[in-house]
């Protein structure tokens, strides 16, 4: 018989959908850049669970967020005690070398309280993002997992990377050594699997995926990332749109136009025809292509000269990528839809991170430089500092009084 915990888990997981978009935007003359990212995760109940957490150095993280136990034990009230035991056992947890700022999602309706780090940046400017990759297959049961010194559930990937590494080179060296492997849990369905984008302060950017039980690491020279299929498929798919141009559609330089009773044809009668053929749906392939061209055409025609200009451009692209509630069709009866719950801008060059939510589109900024005394100087066991992503403010300001009538 299916227990209440099983039913709660099944209903919750079937109702979750995720579609995220990520891009890196260079600006200025000194190799500076920032990252824009949207998080689409269906289900209004998640709003109150999203938090921004400042994790100090020496924080402990369980290698298994979901224990390999019978389902009732794994999601029941005993789970918090199991987590406590894991943090006492040196073989079942890892300790952070670096402090970081991350956005966590709390899955409190599943039983117990699960928190998953989905997005963040550490004190060294290393940034990591988790995105759904439904076809991912992790390393459980493989020789790699059997030989690894550390075996970590994939839902701990972001906290692991942010707490352990200062650069992508350091991370890749660790991963390629075979010392660490990433696994899943038997009752985490494939559509909640993920892949990851990681970039350091020098904009050395990589993608980490798990394909047929093998870890794949790709260089991310295009600085764009979405969801399924695999990353290299998206790179090849860009070739299908090579004819899209950053320049105004004009035939005077080639075949010319023909004078007719309605005027010269063919003639582009307004702006935007250079983007004809750019896919407009919200599926991962379309978002990848659209983000690539929007970013690069903007840089080509009007490159941002400083951080302020880059924030404006990043915001404009994020606005274009945002999915309104109710627009993305549901995939099944239990699906609660897909919309942009929140967005984030990370600035490894200056140590800043900004976030906003679906209700309030005003950016809320955090200067990580001001957090360094806490991130670096806290005693072991210090709890993270936490603020909520969603608040009571809708961001609307009444300026009627400004008319002085």
N, C-alpha and C positions, 0 to 999 in steps of 0.2 A: 504494500500500500504506500502511496506517495504521501509523505509527511507534510505538515504545514510549511516547514522550512523549505522543502523541495518545491512546493507550489509557489511560494513567494519568490524563490530564486528564479524559477522558470519564467514566471510572468514578467518579472523585472528585466531579465536578460533579453527576452524576446521583444520587449518594448523599447530597447535601446538601439539607436542607430547613430553612427558617427561619420562625419565627413569634414575633414579639416584641410585648410590651405595655408601654405608657408612660403615666404619668399625673403630673399636677402637683397637689400638695396644699398649699393655703394654711393658715397657722396664725398664732396670735397676733394682735396688733392693729396691727402696723406694716408690713403688706404682705409679710411673710416667707412663704417657700414652699420646698418641696423636691420632688424628682422621684424617682419609683420606676420601675424598668424591669426587665423580664425579658428574657433572651436565650435563645431556643430555636434551637439549631442542631444538627441530627442528626449523630451520628458521634463515638464515644468518642475517636477518634484526635485530635480537636481539643483535648482537655483539656490536654495538655502544651504546646500552642502558644499558649494564651491568656495574654497578659501585660498588666500595667498599666505604662504607660510615662510617665515624666515628661520632657516635651520642652521644652528651654529655648528662650528667644528666639533668633532668628537661625539656627534649624535650617533645613536645606534639604530640600525635598521634591520628588521628580520629579513632573512633571505627568502622566506616563504610568507607572503601575505595571507595566502589561503593554504592551511596545512593539508598534507596528504593523509586525510583521515576520512572515515565515513561522513557522508554529507551532513547528517544531523549534528555531528560534533564540530565539523568545520565551519558551519554557519550559525551555530547556536550560541547560547550564553557562555559556554566554556571557551569560546574562541579568544576572548580577551586574556584569559588566564594562559592560554597556549602561547599567545604573543609575548606575554610577560616572561614565560619560561624561555622562549627563543632569545630574548634580549639578555638573559642571564647566561646562556650557553654560547661560548666563543665560537663554536663550530656552526651555529645557526644564525649568526648575525654578522654584519660588517659595520665598521666604525668609520665615520666620515673624516677625511683629511681636510676638506674645505667646507666652508659655510656657503649656503646658497639660498636663493629665493625661488619658490616654486608654487605653481597653482595645483592644488589638490582637489580631486572630486571625492566626495564622501558617499558611499553606497550603503546608507543606513537602513534601507527598506529590505535588504536581502537577508538580514539577520546578523546580529553583532554590529560592528561598525568597521567597514573597510574604507581605507583612504588610499587613493592611487595618485601618485605624482605624474602629471601629464605634460608639464611644461615648466621651464625654468632656466635660470642662469646662475652661475656660481661667482665667487669673489674674484676669480681669475679671468672672468669674461667668457668662460666656456658655456655654451647654451645648448639645450637639448629639448626636442619636441617629440611627443608620441602621437602617431596617427594610425587610424584603423587600416589594417591590411588583412582582409578576410581570408586570403589564401596562405597566410603565414603558417609554417609548420616548424615548431621549435625543436630543441635538441634532446628532449627526453628519450631515453632508450637508445641513444646513439653512442658509439665509441667516444665521441668528443665529451659527452656528459659524464661518462664513466671515468675518463682520464682527468677531468678538470678538478682543480683544487677547490674551486668555489662554484656551486651550482645555485643559480638565482632565478626566481620566477620572473618572467618577462615584465610583469606589472611593477616590478621594482627597478626596471632598467633606468628610468630617468633619475631617481634618487641615487642609484649606484654610480652612474656616470658623473653626475654633478658633484658628488661627495668625494670621488676618488681621483679625478683627473683635472689637470690644468690645461692640457692641449689635446687636440684630436690625434696628433702623432703619438702621444703617450697612451691614449686609449686604444688606438689601433694596434700598437705594439703589444699591449696586454692581451687583447682579444686574439691576435694571431699567434700568441705563444701557446694557446690552448689551456691556459690556467683558469679560465672562466667559461662557463656555459650557461645558457638561458633556456628554461623549460616552461611548460604550461601546466595546468591542472586539468584533470580529467573532465570536470564538469564546467569548465569555461568554454563556451561554444566558439566555433571558428570565426563567427562574424564579430567577435570581440577581440580577435587577435590584432597585433599592431606591428608597425615598423617605425623606424626612428631617424630623425635628422639631427645631426650634431655639428656644431661649428664653434671654433675658438676665436679669441680676440684678434687673431691675424687673418681671419676669414678663410682658414683651412676647413673646408666643409665636406662632410661625408654623410652617406646614408647607410644604415645598418638594417638588413632584412634577414629573414629566416625562411629559406626556400627548401622544401623537402628535407627538413632536418639539418640543413647546413647553413652556417652563418655566411652571409654575403655582404661585403663592404664595397661601396661604390664611392668614387669621388663625385661631389655634387658641384660641377663647374657652372651649371646653369642657375644655381641658387633658387630652385623652385622645388616644391614637394607637395604631394597630395596623398592619395590613397591607392587602391587597386587600379590596375595590375602592378607588377613589379616595376621598380624604378627604371631599369634599362628599357622596358617597353615604352614608357613615357618619353624617354629621350628619342627613340626611333620615331615615335609618332609625331614629333615636331617637324619631321621632314615633309609631312603631308601638307604643311601650311607655309612652305617656303615662299610662296608668291605673295603673301600678305606684306604690305609695305608701310614704312613709317611716313611716306610722302603722300601728298594729295594726289588723288586719281586724276590724271591728265593725259589725254591722247595726242596733244599737240606735238610731242616729241617723237611719236612713232607713226601710227596709222592716220592721225589727224581726225577731223570731224567732218560730217556732212551737213550742209545747210538744208533745213527742211522747214515746213510751215510751222513747226513748233519750236524752231530754233536749232542750233547746231547739236547734233547727236553723234556719238554718245558724249554726254557732258555730266560731270558730277555736280549736282545743283546745290550741294551744301557740304558741311564738314562730315567726316566720319566714314566716307566710302572706302578709304584705304584699308579699313578693317573688315570689309566684306569677305565673308567666309570664315570669320572667327567664330568658333562654337559658343553658343550662349546658354547651354543648359548647365545644371549644377552637378552633373556627374564628375567623378575624379579626372578622367581624361580631358574633358572640356575645361575644367578649372585649371589644370596644369598648363594647357596651351594658352588659355586666356591670360593667366598670370604672367607667363613668360613674355608674351608680346606687350602687354600693358606696361610692365616694368621696363623692358628694354626700349620701347618706343618713347616712353617718357624721358628716359635717360638720354636717348639720342637727340631728341628735339629740345629738351629743356632740363639739362642735368642739374640736380640740386647742389648748391654750392656750400651749404653748411647744414648743421643739424636741424635748425628750424625749418628750412626748406625741405629737408628729407622727411621730417615728421609729417609735414603737410602732404607730401606725395604719398608716403606710406599710408596715411589715413585715407586718402582718396582711393587708393587701390583696395584697401580693406573694405571701405564702403561699397565698392563695386562688387566685391566677392561675397558680402554678407547675404545670408539666406533668410528671407522673411518667414515668420511662422505661417504654416499652412500652404506654402508654395511647393515644397518638395513632396511628391505623392507618397503615401504610406505603402509599404511593401506587403503587409499582411494585417490581419484583424487586430493583432496585439501591438502593432507598430504605433508609437505615439508621435511619429513624425520626426522631422529634422529641421533645425533652424540654428542660427548663430547665437549660441548662449553667451559667448564672450569673445573678445579679441585682445591681443596683446602686442605691444611693440617692445622689443628688447634692443638695447644699445650697448653692445660689448665695448665699443670704443670709449664710452663715457661712464659706464657702470650704472646706467639707468634702466628702469623697466616700468612700462605703463600698461594699464589694463582698463577695460570698460566692459559693460554688460548690455544685454538686449534692451533693458529698461532705460538705462542711462548711458547715452553715447558719449558723455564727456570723459576724457581720459583722466585716470587717477595715477599719479606718478609716484614712484619710489626711487630714491637715490640710494643705491647700495653702498656708496662710499660712506654715507652717514650711518649705515648699519654695521660697518666693519668692527667697531669696538664690541658689539654683541656677537657678531658672527665669528670673530677670531679670539675673543677674550673670555668667553663663557666657560664655566666649569663643566666637566663631563656630567651628563644627566640633565642639563638645563633644557627645559621644554621650549619648543619653538614659539615665536611670537606670531599671532594669527590675526588676520583681518578678513572680512567677508568680501567676496567679489560682488555680490548683489547687496544693495542696501535699500533704504526707504526713499531715497531721493531719485526722482525721475529725470532730473537734469533740466527741467523747464523753469525758466526764470521770468517772472512777470516784470516787465519794464514799463508798464503803463505810467507810473509816476515820473518817469524820466521826461515826459512831455511838459511837466510843470504847469498843468492846466488847473 
